[in-house]
């Protein structure tokens, strides 16, 4: 579904309002001795350049996303309908296993 111009403007306004606050402004990385602790811009650049794993601050966010994807996949698998026995009966009558 394509986003409308109005929806886009609302999203940008919400982002701008968040950036005006101190919400999520502090570095959440537990590695406080890191040279780039608190310098999120360069930290992300380093991880992108070297294709390292995900920075510590983003792991909980990505973990939640992966958990949601796993739940969705599991639900999709569980909701798959069972093929009726009639299909197998027909299959074996017209194309028996040799």
Secondary structure, DSSP 8 states (H G I E B T S, - for coil): ----HHHHHHHHHHHHHHHHS-TT-S---S-TTSTTTT-HHHHHHHHHHHT-S--HHHHHHHHHHHHHHHHHHHHHHHT-----HHHHHHHHHHS---
